Every structure is written in C-alpha cells, then in structure tokens.
Amino acid sequence: MDVAFGKADVQLSQRYLVFFRCFSFFVGISLSFQAWALLGEDPVHFSGDRQLWDRAANQVDLIGHATIIQAGEVITADKIHFDMNTRSLDAEGNCTYSLHKTEIVGDEIHLNLDTRVGIVRRGKVSSGRFTLSGNEIHKRKNGVFEIFRGEYTTCHDCESSWSFRGEHVDMTLGGYAFISNVTAKVKGVPVVWLPYALFPMKSERQTGFLFPSFAKSTQSGTVFMLPFFWKLGRSADMTLGAGIYSLRGQRATWETRYVLSERSHAQSNFYFLRDRSFLPQKSMSRWALDLSQTQELPFGIDEKIRIQEVSDNIYPLVFGSDLPNSSGEAFLPSTLTFARNTADFSVFVAMKRYRNLINTTPNNFFAQNISSDPRTVQVFPRMVITTNDQLLGTFGGVSIISGLSVGLSHFTRTGGLFDYDASSVPFGTVAPSGLAFRPGIDPIREGTRFTLNPSLYTTLRPWDLFSLVPSLQYQQYFYDFPQNVSSLSRGYLLFQTELMAQWERIFRWEESHSSSKHIIRPILTYSFIPYLKDNPNHPFVRQIQQLQNPFFTQGYNFDDYDIIAYGYQRTGANYFMPLGNSLAYGFTTQWIQKKESPKDHPVYQTTAEWMLGHGINFLEMYHSGDPKNRQLLTRLFSGLTFNFNQFRSQTSFYYYPDLPSKESKTLSTSLTYVLDRGLHEKVLVYDRSLTLTYGYNMLNAGAETSNLSATLNFSINDYILPSGGLNYSFVSPSPLLGANLGLNLQSPSRCWKVGVLSSYAPAVSGQKNIVIAFNLGLNFSGSGFSDVSQMSHSQTTY
C-alpha cells in the first residue's frame, strides 16, 4: 500500500523502475563494503545479534554473539567495539581469540587486527600441548606473549595435577617460555620454589640446556646427568653431557650429528667414565665409542662406516644402553665399506674388525677384560666385483644371459697362523709353547681367498604356463696361506634348472567393496655338479671335513663360502642343501586381501601365507654303505603366517629325517592377539594384547629347549595399564625361568605418569632374585613424557 497516494497499488513508469533498481544495487554494495572492512591487507567480516553504527567515526558496536573473522583468525565475545579506521577492537565478556593452533580466552581482549598486538585480561593461552594463564597477558608481534603472575601446565584436567606459577612469564610460540620467581605446585599445593625455569614451546632445535636426568641403581648408585644441546647449524648439532655416578665417579657424554643429504649423514656417540670401582685401589678411565656414517664420495662411490669400540670387555655388560646394538652379543663389529654401482658392474670393498668380548686368556685380569683377543680372525679386506647381467647372444630364438663375479678376501689375526685343536689341551689352558703345527688337525686361521664365478642362464616359457630357467655356473676358489702351508685350488661346475609357475584366482565381494586373491607358486629345482675339483689331502680341506659328520658342531672354516655342498653335510648352525645330484621341491600359497581406503588408495594385506620345502638327495641312492643309514630325504621346512586385523601368528618348523624321533624336529611359533592398541590423546598408551611364544629344539645336546613365554597387557582404561609376563621351561630342572609384573599409571591430565616393574629370575646358585624398578615421567612440553627420575635394580635375595 502506498501511504502517500492512499492507494493499494501504484504503477511506476519504466524510468522510475530503472532508477529504483540501480539505487537498490548501490545500497547493497555500500552495505557489503561496510560488512567487509577492506582497510588492510586481510578482509574482515563481522556480525552480531545487534549492530550499532557510528557512520561519522566509522565504528560499530556488535552486541550478542559478536564475531569478527579475518584470514586464519576468529574473535568472539558478548560485546565487541570495532574501529574500522584503526582496525582495532575491544571485546568484553566470554572472549575467545582463535589463531592457527592456539586459542586465547579471557574476560577482555584488546587487539589490533593488523599488528596482532594487544592485551588479554584475566585469560589464558592454550594449545593441544600446554596452557598458560595470567591476570594480564600482553600479546606482542610474532607470537610473543608477556604474562604477569602467570601459571604454566601441560595438564588437561580441570584442576591441574601440577603447574609452575611465576611472577613474570616471557613466552614465544615455537620458542621457549621463560619464568622467573617460580613456585612448583602439585594439586594446587606449593612444593618447590625456583628462581628461574625454562620450558620449550617448539619442536625445532635451539641451543640450550636440556632436562637433567636422575637415576639410582645398585651398580652405579645415584646418577645425575645434565645435557647441553648445541645447534651448530641447519644440518648439524651436538649434545654434551656431564654428571656423576655416586658409586663410580665422574661421567661425560658427547653426541654429534650432521645431515648433508639423504645419502650423506653421520652420528657419533662417545661415553667417558672415571670409574673407581672397576679395578681395586685404582680409578680407570672407561669409555665407549659408537660411530656411524654414510657419505657420498666423488665418482659415484658410497662410503659407509660403523665403529663400535670400548675400553674393556665388561663395559657393554654394565652399560648396555650406550651400545644398544651390542645387547646379547659376544662381540662388537666395526665395518668400513665402499660401493659403486653402474649400469655395467658393481664394486664392493669392505674391511671388518670384530672385538671378541669373551677373552679366555687364563690367570690374567688385564688380558681377559681389557685387551682385545689376539686369536679373533679379522676380514681385512674383502672385495667383490660383479658385472650386471648381459645379453651374450640369441641362438635359435633363445636369449643367453651371462654374468661374472670376482672376489678377494683376506683373513688375518695377531695370534698366529693356527690354533691348537681343542682336544689336544685341557679347556681353559694354554698349549705348551713350541708345539709343531699338525696339518689337518690344528685349524689354519690366516689366508687369502680369491673367488671366480662366471654364470650363464636363460628363461623359457613352455606353453606360456611355466617359467623354465636353466643355468650353468662355475665356482672357483684359490687359497694362499702364509708360512709353509701350500696353496690350494678348489672348484666345481654347477648345473641348475628351476621350473616355476603361478596360479591365481580373484574373489570379489560387492557388498563390502573388497576383494581377495589366492596365489599358488609351485617350484622345482634340480641341481647337479658334474665336475668337482678338490684336494682331500690338503690341511685346510681336512680341517673343514674334520667336524662335518657330528650334527651342529663348529666347522673349522673361514666362512660358509668354504663349504662345497656336494653331498649331505652340516656345519655350525647352518644347513646346506646337497647340490651334487638333488631335486628340491616346494610351494608358496598366499591369500592377499585388498581393502579400499578413504583416500581411494587401496591397501593390500597378506592375510595368510604357507611355505613348504623339501628335497631328495639322489647321491644317497647309490650309497655303498648300509641302506638304513642312507640320507635320501633332505631337511623339510614349513612356514605358516597369519595376519588378520587383531590376530597375528608366525610358525616355522624343521624336520630332519635322518635323526632320532626326539631330535628330528625344531619348532618356533608366536601368537599375538590385540584387542586394542594405540596412542590415545596423543601421549597416553592404551594396550590390550596377549602374546604367546613357544620354542622347541632338541638338536643341541646339553642345550635342549622347550620353552613357553606369555606376555599380557590389559589397560583397564586410558590411565591404568597393568602387565605381566611368564617364561616356563618344560625340560629345565627349574621350570620357572622368570616372571614379571608391571603397573603403569597415566594421569587423565596427560602431564605425568608413574610405573613400577617387579621381576623374578632364579639365580644359578638356587637363590631367588627379585628386582623392583620405579619410574616417574612428566610431560613438560605437552608432546611426550620425559623420565625425570628412575630407581632400578632394587634387589632382594632370598
């Protein structure tokens, strides 16, 4: 209705209609520019239940659900006064300022949207890692905050389990928080005062002191270490540590790292201890070095080095954490290698050194525990040159491929050419000096071996169903020994033919959008050695064959390349398939499941796999001895693996047909059932799983095993994780080999955890040993726990 004319409808001329539409368009544009204050680089959008405009001053008051948004930032409050000239705001009541991964809340927020500088009153700054609160928070440029009477914690519960309150806090996001006049509180109760504290707010590296570590053990006493991190540059850093072991002496550590590229990097760790408890009435400087390096060199050469060395043989047993790779080993390896690969050949040069930790030199403490064993054989150097497979020619439509490998290995030691046979002297004693070398009995320990291995092969596809790969290779070995031992030449021609096939079928389930594939791969391998050159009267050949007949005894050879697997033989813990005239057969079957992922990238999982292998040694068919002693069938091997979402199992089985029934089998199997396992709330470990392991081996006389072990982890909830383990033997005089119980408590605040572990093991003397260990961890940075105290090896003997 038109009030002016008093009529319900008034017809407008075309000219007035066009004018009205243009006027409406420009009014809309004007209102849009007022809602989007394009006064700076970033556009600002604001809204509220009520908007009170001051057009002359270009200001607006937003009342009720007031919101201001610009790129990457959101400010909400009950009321916001916004000045579009200066792009500054004053927010009151339930204020929230969200930017990137940080949230600021408070009673008042005063902020400039261009400079991001402002003040928050009675508020707090929080992220997914920490919370920092204070009466007045000054926000500076570049994520710098200054807080007066502030409080810092990484706890996420309503009442912090622990916190640090300071008179003045200077914090930089991505940097550090510096707090002065600090009071540490537990459940709101002050417990410790510190004049100064520093906490990391970033994951990037920066020079400074790290958190000190504390520990207590029966062997070392109270342990204190203070590490200092030194950022040497973008690609290198160093960590220096100093401290004390109260029962031993001063301790120092040094670690340095650098990364130049994906193929050029290094890390070196050096540990030093002035130990007054190792040698009676004398302090000894004990040390360990662990160095690893990978480096690209000119001309396409890749160099790798790994050095592990210690001051004494006992060091890895006492300080195993310094050399984690040496745990349970009787030696420390050090290796230097150079490799170069081209389209035509590959070259590999290696130099190895082994430090034997079991030195049996009698009645000499220094020789047994300090010096290296002079009888340990070192490989220095070893070189291999291998040509890549080349097409030799095509004959009758058949392509012949050739290859060549040449190797050189030098075996040496400081303890002399040979060892006296163990049967000639009592165990643990030194053979009388001046005994003559007995060829074929006393094993030779030094020599140089040259290897030549040319090969030919081709691939045929009969009826396009099978792959037939006949091959011919020659293995030639030349040995040169020092002193008066004559040289040796050995070699053999090996003909092999492999017949393989792959049968598969795919099953699809449309309702679950998944599919599975079943694969069967049978294989037959025939091996035949038509020519064998050897010298059975040479001392080195006689010493190799000396201990071949007894099962699983130590062969007197340099390495496995010295074993010519012509007939049935074993050495050490290795089994050699006879190649003189044999047929090996077996198959592998797999069930592979394809699952669709949310990102349209399918995931393939081998749900089940079964492997079976066996063989026939035709040489035994013509054995002239007792037919009952013929070893016609070779060792049988079977492996079975299951991998479902929650269930995993792996089993390996070996059967030796020539041995008595009790000693003819070895079995190892493990089963793990996981109800739930993960990292909840980023730092809290949740684990409900059961693992069973069984091993059966009666092959080694005097060391038979039939052991069952079980480990159970069952989180009651996100914060309580009990665990237990048991190791039981069915053949040992003491059936219970060990047991342990543990309990981990994780605070709902995600800022602390405590654990206790008790273990039991029967001692050799029959006494019972119970070890109880405690551990406390605090989440200082909000991203993970740091162990600040540890009490271990609290031992009780009954």
Secondary structure as UniProt FT lines:
FT   TURN            3..6
FT   HELIX           14..35
FT   STRAND          45..47
FT   STRAND          50..54
FT   TURN            55..58
FT   STRAND          59..70
FT   TURN            71..72
FT   STRAND          73..83
FT   TURN            84..87
FT   STRAND          88..99
FT   TURN            100..101
FT   STRAND          102..112
FT   TURN            113..115
FT   STRAND          118..126
FT   STRAND          131..139
FT   TURN            142..143
FT   STRAND          144..153
FT   STRAND          162..172
FT   TURN            173..174
FT   STRAND          176..186
FT   TURN            187..188
FT   STRAND          189..200
FT   STRAND          208..209
FT   STRAND          213..217
FT   TURN            218..220
FT   STRAND          221..233
FT   TURN            234..235
FT   STRAND          236..245
FT   TURN            246..248
FT   STRAND          249..261
FT   TURN            262..263
FT   STRAND          264..279
FT   TURN            280..281
FT   STRAND          282..297
FT   HELIX           298..300
FT   STRAND          301..310
FT   TURN            313..314
FT   HELIX           315..318
FT   HELIX           320..322
FT   HELIX           324..326
FT   TURN            327..328
FT   STRAND          331..341
FT   STRAND          345..356
FT   TURN            362..363
FT   HELIX           365..369
FT   TURN            374..375
FT   STRAND          378..387
FT   STRAND          390..395
FT   TURN            396..397
FT   STRAND          398..412
FT   HELIX           422..424
FT   TURN            427..428
FT   TURN            433..434
FT   TURN            439..441
FT   STRAND          447..457
FT   HELIX           462..464
FT   STRAND          467..480
FT   TURN            483..484
FT   STRAND          488..500
FT   STRAND          503..509
FT   HELIX           510..512
FT   STRAND          514..533
FT   TURN            536..537
FT   HELIX           539..546
FT   TURN            551..552
FT   HELIX           560..562
FT   STRAND          569..571
FT   TURN            572..573
FT   STRAND          574..576
FT   STRAND          581..595
FT   TURN            598..599
FT   STRAND          603..617
FT   HELIX           618..622
FT   HELIX           627..629
FT   STRAND          636..643
FT   STRAND          647..655
FT   TURN            657..658
FT   HELIX           661..663
FT   STRAND          665..680
FT   TURN            681..683
FT   STRAND          684..697
FT   TURN            701..702
FT   STRAND          705..714
FT   STRAND          720..729
FT   STRAND          736..746
FT   TURN            748..749
FT   STRAND          752..762
FT   TURN            764..765
FT   STRAND          768..778
FT   STRAND          786..797
//
